[in-house]
Amino acid sequence: MLTPVEIPSLPRTAAFFDLDKTVIAKSSTLTFGKSFYQGGLINRRAVLRTAYAQFVYLAGGADHDQMERMREYLSALCRGWNVQQVREIVAETIHDLIDPIIYDEAASLIEEHHLAGRDVVIVSTSGAEVVEPIGQLIGADRVVATRMVVEDGCFTGEVEYYAYGQTKADAIADLAKSEGYDLSRCYAYSDSATDLPMLETVGHPHAVNPDRALRKEALAREWPVLSFSRPVRLKQRMPSLSMPSRPTIAVAAAALTAAAATAGVVWYANKRRTRPV
């Protein structure tokens, strides 16, 4: 009698994506400035300031000092905001504001990684209330994001967990332990030199639309440099499928199961549930 041969399973792998200017073409947090104004959370002056910050960010990226100033500004700005109201505003406007600025190239990469059996994890310095629904929209399996201190349902203005720099790399290492990822076979994508620790954590780092400092490092280390330039709505990538409204995501997922082989990113955005870290 032949003895059954056990074939060891390969370690799990993942693709880690920064969010702003890597998956989407703008700053995720600043993009909601006008919506927060319309919801009564900020005044007109703050809208203009966030618009200017968005312009500066898009023009030249953000180094460490700029990121620290932005963190301090946004922390002070959100002090006293009702968390549920923020979540409702994001839910109501995400398809209008975020869907049109998702890079087609990033959506394709997410689709390819999923088809290869890899988890997709968004690792962003932006707040969880913004990042988690965006992660669900684009089909991420998990998100790592900044968390603010909440008391009595409102932000205190203090930061509980800041997903930035080395902290991103530490979060990826923790996920590798808990999920069994082989980091030497994992992928990472970012536009900023502030994410060098994250990129150095995996075996396949990629620079996407890199700032000057990251481009220099990527060229020196012979990392692939990718250029993403085509923002596109997810439903335009799959014209036969319409993006469901948030309340119907779970129902739509069951109806789309038969189209799994061709539905790509849109299918995953409805089928998978994003799990925050």
C-alpha positions as a LaTeX table, in Angstrom:
\begin{tabular}{lrrr}
\hline
Residue & $x$ (\AA) & $y$ (\AA) & $z$ (\AA) \\
\hline
Met1 & 0.00 & 0.00 & 0.00 \\
Leu2 & 1.30 & 3.39 & $-0.94$ \\
Thr3 & 1.92 & 5.78 & 1.90 \\
Pro4 & 0.17 & 9.14 & 1.35 \\
Val5 & 2.64 & 11.93 & 0.78 \\
Glu6 & 1.91 & 15.10 & 2.71 \\
Ile7 & 2.57 & 18.24 & 0.70 \\
Pro8 & 3.41 & 21.12 & 3.03 \\
Ser9 & 1.36 & 24.24 & 2.40 \\
Leu10 & 3.20 & 27.40 & 1.48 \\
Pro11 & 3.28 & 30.22 & 4.05 \\
Arg12 & 0.63 & 32.88 & 3.62 \\
Thr13 & 1.56 & 36.14 & 1.91 \\
Ala14 & 0.17 & 39.66 & 1.72 \\
Ala15 & 0.50 & 42.92 & $-0.19$ \\
Phe16 & 0.73 & 46.04 & 1.96 \\
Phe17 & $-0.40$ & 49.34 & 0.43 \\
Asp18 & 0.01 & 52.86 & 1.65 \\
Leu19 & $-3.19$ & 54.73 & 0.79 \\
Asp20 & $-2.67$ & 58.38 & $-0.14$ \\
Lys21 & $-1.03$ & 58.93 & $-3.54$ \\
Thr22 & $-0.49$ & 55.17 & $-3.78$ \\
Val23 & $-4.00$ & 53.74 & $-4.06$ \\
Ile24 & $-5.88$ & 57.03 & $-4.35$ \\
Ala25 & $-4.70$ & 60.22 & $-6.03$ \\
Lys26 & $-5.15$ & 62.57 & $-3.05$ \\
Ser27 & $-4.97$ & 62.76 & 0.73 \\
Ser28 & $-7.86$ & 60.66 & 2.04 \\
Thr29 & $-8.42$ & 62.82 & 5.12 \\
Leu30 & $-8.17$ & 66.21 & 3.42 \\
Thr31 & $-10.49$ & 65.10 & 0.61 \\
Phe32 & $-13.41$ & 65.12 & 3.07 \\
Gly33 & $-12.83$ & 68.77 & 4.09 \\
Lys34 & $-15.81$ & 70.17 & 2.19 \\
Ser35 & $-18.08$ & 67.37 & 3.42 \\
Phe36 & $-17.06$ & 68.04 & 7.03 \\
Tyr37 & $-17.85$ & 71.72 & 6.47 \\
Gln38 & $-21.28$ & 70.90 & 5.05 \\
Gly39 & $-21.87$ & 68.67 & 8.06 \\
Gly40 & $-21.07$ & 71.56 & 10.40 \\
Leu41 & $-17.83$ & 70.10 & 11.77 \\
Ile42 & $-15.49$ & 72.80 & 10.47 \\
Asn43 & $-15.77$ & 76.42 & 9.35 \\
Arg44 & $-14.98$ & 78.00 & 6.00 \\
Arg45 & $-11.49$ & 79.01 & 7.10 \\
Ala46 & $-10.67$ & 75.41 & 7.95 \\
Val47 & $-11.98$ & 74.31 & 4.53 \\
Leu48 & $-9.61$ & 76.73 & 2.82 \\
Arg49 & $-6.73$ & 75.57 & 4.98 \\
Thr50 & $-7.36$ & 71.90 & 4.20 \\
Ala51 & $-7.63$ & 72.74 & 0.50 \\
Tyr52 & $-4.25$ & 74.48 & 0.68 \\
Ala53 & $-2.76$ & 71.54 & 2.59 \\
Gln54 & $-4.08$ & 69.22 & $-0.12$ \\
Phe55 & $-2.41$ & 71.37 & $-2.80$ \\
Val56 & 0.93 & 71.36 & $-0.98$ \\
Tyr57 & 0.70 & 67.61 & $-0.40$ \\
Leu58 & $-0.05$ & 66.88 & $-4.05$ \\
Ala59 & 2.63 & 69.27 & $-5.31$ \\
Gly60 & 5.55 & 67.94 & $-3.33$ \\
Gly61 & 4.52 & 65.22 & $-0.95$ \\
Ala62 & 5.15 & 65.49 & 2.78 \\
Asp63 & 8.39 & 64.94 & 4.67 \\
His64 & 8.60 & 64.11 & 8.37 \\
Asp65 & 8.26 & 67.70 & 9.59 \\
Gln66 & 5.28 & 68.36 & 7.33 \\
Met67 & 3.60 & 65.15 & 8.46 \\
Glu68 & 4.06 & 66.17 & 12.10 \\
Arg69 & 2.54 & 69.60 & 11.46 \\
Met70 & $-0.37$ & 68.00 & 9.63 \\
Arg71 & $-0.91$ & 65.54 & 12.49 \\
Glu72 & $-0.98$ & 68.34 & 15.05 \\
Tyr73 & $-3.35$ & 70.43 & 12.93 \\
Leu74 & $-5.79$ & 67.60 & 12.23 \\
Ser75 & $-5.72$ & 66.42 & 15.85 \\
Ala76 & $-6.65$ & 69.89 & 17.07 \\
Leu77 & $-9.22$ & 70.28 & 14.29 \\
Cys78 & $-11.17$ & 67.12 & 15.17 \\
Arg79 & $-11.29$ & 67.79 & 18.92 \\
Gly80 & $-14.91$ & 67.51 & 20.02 \\
Trp81 & $-16.19$ & 65.94 & 16.81 \\
Asn82 & $-18.89$ & 63.33 & 17.23 \\
Val83 & $-17.43$ & 60.04 & 15.98 \\
Gln84 & $-20.74$ & 58.68 & 14.70 \\
Gln85 & $-21.37$ & 61.87 & 12.72 \\
Val86 & $-17.95$ & 61.58 & 11.10 \\
Arg87 & $-18.65$ & 57.98 & 10.13 \\
Glu88 & $-22.03$ & 58.93 & 8.66 \\
Ile89 & $-20.53$ & 61.77 & 6.60 \\
Val90 & $-17.82$ & 59.48 & 5.24 \\
Ala91 & $-20.38$ & 56.76 & 4.42 \\
Glu92 & $-22.63$ & 59.23 & 2.60 \\
Thr93 & $-19.89$ & 60.82 & 0.49 \\
Ile94 & $-17.26$ & 58.10 & $-0.02$ \\
His95 & $-18.54$ & 56.99 & $-3.43$ \\
Asp96 & $-18.63$ & 60.59 & $-4.73$ \\
Leu97 & $-15.27$ & 61.62 & $-3.27$ \\
Ile98 & $-13.06$ & 58.52 & $-3.17$ \\
Asp99 & $-14.33$ & 56.24 & $-5.93$ \\
Pro100 & $-13.35$ & 58.70 & $-8.72$ \\
Ile101 & $-9.76$ & 59.09 & $-7.44$ \\
Ile102 & $-8.79$ & 55.42 & $-7.10$ \\
Tyr103 & $-5.87$ & 54.66 & $-9.39$ \\
Asp104 & $-6.77$ & 52.14 & $-12.06$ \\
Glu105 & $-3.26$ & 50.71 & $-11.78$ \\
Ala106 & $-3.67$ & 50.22 & $-8.02$ \\
Ala107 & $-7.07$ & 48.57 & $-8.46$ \\
Ser108 & $-5.52$ & 46.18 & $-10.98$ \\
Leu109 & $-2.69$ & 45.34 & $-8.58$ \\
Ile110 & $-5.15$ & 44.66 & $-5.77$ \\
Glu111 & $-7.05$ & 42.36 & $-8.08$ \\
Glu112 & $-3.87$ & 40.54 & $-9.14$ \\
His113 & $-2.72$ & 40.02 & $-5.56$ \\
His114 & $-6.09$ & 38.62 & $-4.57$ \\
Leu115 & $-6.10$ & 36.26 & $-7.55$ \\
Ala116 & $-2.62$ & 35.11 & $-6.49$ \\
Gly117 & $-4.02$ & 34.25 & $-3.06$ \\
Arg118 & $-2.47$ & 37.15 & $-1.16$ \\
Asp119 & $-4.23$ & 39.24 & 1.44 \\
Val120 & $-4.37$ & 42.97 & 0.75 \\
Val121 & $-3.69$ & 45.26 & 3.70 \\
Ile122 & $-4.00$ & 49.05 & 3.68 \\
Val123 & $-1.48$ & 50.69 & 6.02 \\
Ser124 & $-2.28$ & 54.39 & 6.33 \\
Thr125 & $-1.47$ & 57.33 & 8.58 \\
Ser126 & $-4.99$ & 58.68 & 8.04 \\
Gly127 & $-7.68$ & 58.09 & 10.67 \\
Ala128 & $-9.48$ & 54.76 & 10.95 \\
Glu129 & $-12.90$ & 56.39 & 10.47 \\
Val130 & $-11.79$ & 57.33 & 6.94 \\
Val131 & $-9.46$ & 54.44 & 6.10 \\
Glu132 & $-11.70$ & 51.54 & 7.11 \\
Pro133 & $-14.59$ & 52.38 & 4.71 \\
Ile134 & $-12.09$ & 53.13 & 1.94 \\
Gly135 & $-10.49$ & 49.75 & 2.60 \\
Gln136 & $-13.88$ & 48.11 & 2.26 \\
Leu137 & $-14.56$ & 50.01 & $-0.96$ \\
Ile138 & $-11.36$ & 48.88 & $-2.65$ \\
Gly139 & $-11.50$ & 45.31 & $-1.36$ \\
Ala140 & $-8.80$ & 45.28 & 1.32 \\
Asp141 & $-8.80$ & 42.38 & 3.76 \\
Arg142 & $-7.44$ & 44.44 & 6.66 \\
Val143 & $-6.47$ & 48.00 & 7.46 \\
Val144 & $-3.93$ & 49.54 & 9.78 \\
Ala145 & $-4.75$ & 53.19 & 10.50 \\
Thr146 & $-4.29$ & 55.97 & 13.03 \\
Arg147 & $-6.75$ & 55.87 & 15.93 \\
Met148 & $-7.83$ & 58.87 & 17.98 \\
Val149 & $-8.81$ & 58.81 & 21.65 \\
Val150 & $-12.61$ & 58.82 & 22.03 \\
Glu151 & $-14.53$ & 59.84 & 25.16 \\
Asp152 & $-18.31$ & 60.05 & 25.40 \\
Gly153 & $-18.56$ & 59.42 & 21.66 \\
Cys154 & $-16.32$ & 62.35 & 20.70 \\
Phe155 & $-12.67$ & 62.77 & 19.73 \\
Thr156 & $-10.52$ & 64.29 & 22.45 \\
Gly157 & $-7.89$ & 65.51 & 20.00 \\
Glu158 & $-5.32$ & 63.08 & 21.38 \\
Val159 & $-3.80$ & 60.27 & 19.33 \\
Glu160 & $-4.15$ & 56.72 & 20.67 \\
Tyr161 & $-2.21$ & 54.96 & 17.88 \\
Tyr162 & $-0.21$ & 56.78 & 15.21 \\
Ala163 & 0.34 & 54.62 & 12.11 \\
Tyr164 & 3.44 & 56.33 & 10.82 \\
Gly165 & 7.05 & 55.51 & 10.02 \\
Gln166 & 8.45 & 52.64 & 12.07 \\
Thr167 & 5.02 & 52.03 & 13.61 \\
Lys168 & 3.77 & 50.86 & 10.21 \\
Ala169 & 6.64 & 48.39 & 9.96 \\
Asp170 & 5.94 & 47.13 & 13.48 \\
Ala171 & 2.26 & 46.64 & 12.62 \\
Ile172 & 3.22 & 44.61 & 9.55 \\
Ala173 & 5.57 & 42.46 & 11.63 \\
Asp174 & 2.79 & 41.86 & 14.18 \\
Leu175 & 0.39 & 40.86 & 11.40 \\
Ala176 & 2.99 & 38.48 & 9.99 \\
Lys177 & 3.14 & 36.72 & 13.36 \\
Ser178 & $-0.62$ & 36.55 & 13.90 \\
Glu179 & $-1.56$ & 35.68 & 10.31 \\
Gly180 & 1.44 & 33.56 & 9.35 \\
Tyr181 & 2.72 & 35.80 & 6.56 \\
Asp182 & 6.15 & 35.07 & 5.13 \\
Leu183 & 7.43 & 38.64 & 4.86 \\
Ser184 & 10.22 & 37.62 & 2.49 \\
Arg185 & 7.51 & 36.74 & $-0.04$ \\
Cys186 & 5.26 & 39.74 & 0.70 \\
Tyr187 & 4.87 & 42.99 & $-1.26$ \\
Ala188 & 4.66 & 46.63 & $-0.20$ \\
Tyr189 & 3.83 & 49.84 & $-2.05$ \\
Ser190 & 4.27 & 53.48 & $-1.03$ \\
Asp191 & 4.97 & 56.94 & $-2.43$ \\
Ser192 & 6.83 & 58.41 & 0.55 \\
Ala193 & 10.30 & 58.10 & 2.05 \\
Thr194 & 8.61 & 58.19 & 5.46 \\
Asp195 & 7.48 & 54.64 & 4.64 \\
Leu196 & 11.00 & 53.26 & 4.15 \\
Pro197 & 10.70 & 51.10 & 7.31 \\
Met198 & 7.52 & 49.54 & 5.87 \\
Leu199 & 9.13 & 48.90 & 2.50 \\
Glu200 & 12.24 & 47.41 & 4.09 \\
Thr201 & 10.08 & 44.91 & 6.00 \\
Val202 & 9.05 & 42.90 & 2.93 \\
Gly203 & 10.88 & 40.99 & 0.23 \\
His204 & 9.23 & 42.87 & $-2.64$ \\
Pro205 & 9.14 & 46.64 & $-1.99$ \\
His206 & 7.82 & 49.03 & $-4.65$ \\
Ala207 & 7.97 & 52.81 & $-4.93$ \\
Val208 & 4.76 & 54.30 & $-6.39$ \\
Asn209 & 4.80 & 57.89 & $-7.65$ \\
Pro210 & 7.72 & 58.38 & $-5.25$ \\
Asp211 & 8.79 & 61.65 & $-3.70$ \\
Arg212 & 12.35 & 62.74 & $-4.40$ \\
Ala213 & 13.86 & 61.04 & $-1.35$ \\
Leu214 & 12.11 & 57.71 & $-1.97$ \\
Arg215 & 12.98 & 57.76 & $-5.66$ \\
Lys216 & 16.64 & 58.18 & $-4.76$ \\
Glu217 & 16.49 & 55.27 & $-2.31$ \\
Ala218 & 14.55 & 53.06 & $-4.73$ \\
Leu219 & 17.05 & 53.62 & $-7.53$ \\
Ala220 & 19.99 & 52.98 & $-5.18$ \\
Arg221 & 18.43 & 49.73 & $-3.93$ \\
Glu222 & 17.13 & 48.71 & $-7.37$ \\
Trp223 & 13.50 & 48.62 & $-6.20$ \\
Pro224 & 10.81 & 48.81 & $-8.88$ \\
Val225 & 9.47 & 52.33 & $-9.43$ \\
Leu226 & 5.84 & 52.44 & $-10.57$ \\
Ser227 & 3.93 & 55.35 & $-12.05$ \\
Phe228 & 0.18 & 55.48 & $-11.36$ \\
Ser229 & $-1.66$ & 58.18 & $-13.30$ \\
Arg230 & $-5.16$ & 56.97 & $-14.23$ \\
Pro231 & $-7.81$ & 57.59 & $-11.57$ \\
Val232 & $-10.97$ & 55.69 & $-12.47$ \\
Arg233 & $-14.27$ & 54.75 & $-10.86$ \\
Leu234 & $-14.45$ & 51.08 & $-9.94$ \\
Lys235 & $-17.77$ & 50.67 & $-11.73$ \\
Gln236 & $-16.13$ & 51.98 & $-14.93$ \\
Arg237 & $-13.65$ & 49.12 & $-14.72$ \\
Met238 & $-16.60$ & 46.69 & $-14.60$ \\
Pro239 & $-19.40$ & 48.47 & $-16.50$ \\
Ser240 & $-21.76$ & 45.51 & $-16.21$ \\
Leu241 & $-21.69$ & 45.76 & $-12.42$ \\
Ser242 & $-22.98$ & 48.67 & $-10.39$ \\
Met243 & $-21.43$ & 49.67 & $-7.07$ \\
Pro244 & $-23.97$ & 48.95 & $-4.31$ \\
Ser245 & $-24.86$ & 51.44 & $-1.63$ \\
Arg246 & $-23.32$ & 50.75 & 1.77 \\
Pro247 & $-26.44$ & 49.24 & 3.40 \\
Thr248 & $-26.77$ & 46.65 & 0.61 \\
Ile249 & $-23.17$ & 45.45 & 0.44 \\
Ala250 & $-23.85$ & 42.18 & 2.26 \\
Val251 & $-26.89$ & 41.40 & 0.08 \\
Ala252 & $-25.05$ & 42.25 & $-3.13$ \\
Ala253 & $-22.17$ & 39.97 & $-2.18$ \\
Ala254 & $-24.33$ & 36.87 & $-2.34$ \\
Ala255 & $-25.72$ & 37.84 & $-5.74$ \\
Leu256 & $-22.24$ & 38.41 & $-7.14$ \\
Thr257 & $-20.71$ & 35.11 & $-6.05$ \\
Ala258 & $-21.28$ & 33.52 & $-9.46$ \\
Ala259 & $-19.30$ & 36.33 & $-11.10$ \\
Ala260 & $-16.25$ & 35.88 & $-8.89$ \\
Ala261 & $-13.89$ & 34.90 & $-11.69$ \\
Thr262 & $-14.43$ & 38.15 & $-13.58$ \\
Ala263 & $-15.66$ & 40.63 & $-11.02$ \\
Gly264 & $-12.14$ & 41.43 & $-9.73$ \\
Val265 & $-11.78$ & 44.30 & $-7.33$ \\
Val266 & $-15.47$ & 45.15 & $-7.31$ \\
Trp267 & $-16.36$ & 41.59 & $-6.30$ \\
Tyr268 & $-13.84$ & 41.62 & $-3.49$ \\
Ala269 & $-15.08$ & 44.99 & $-2.30$ \\
Asn270 & $-18.51$ & 43.44 & $-1.78$ \\
Lys271 & $-17.55$ & 39.90 & $-0.78$ \\
Arg272 & $-14.76$ & 40.52 & 1.75 \\
Arg273 & $-15.20$ & 42.32 & 5.04 \\
Thr274 & $-12.37$ & 44.69 & 5.96 \\
Arg275 & $-11.00$ & 43.84 & 9.39 \\
Pro276 & $-9.23$ & 46.67 & 11.24 \\
Val277 & $-6.11$ & 45.90 & 13.22 \\
\hline
\end{tabular}
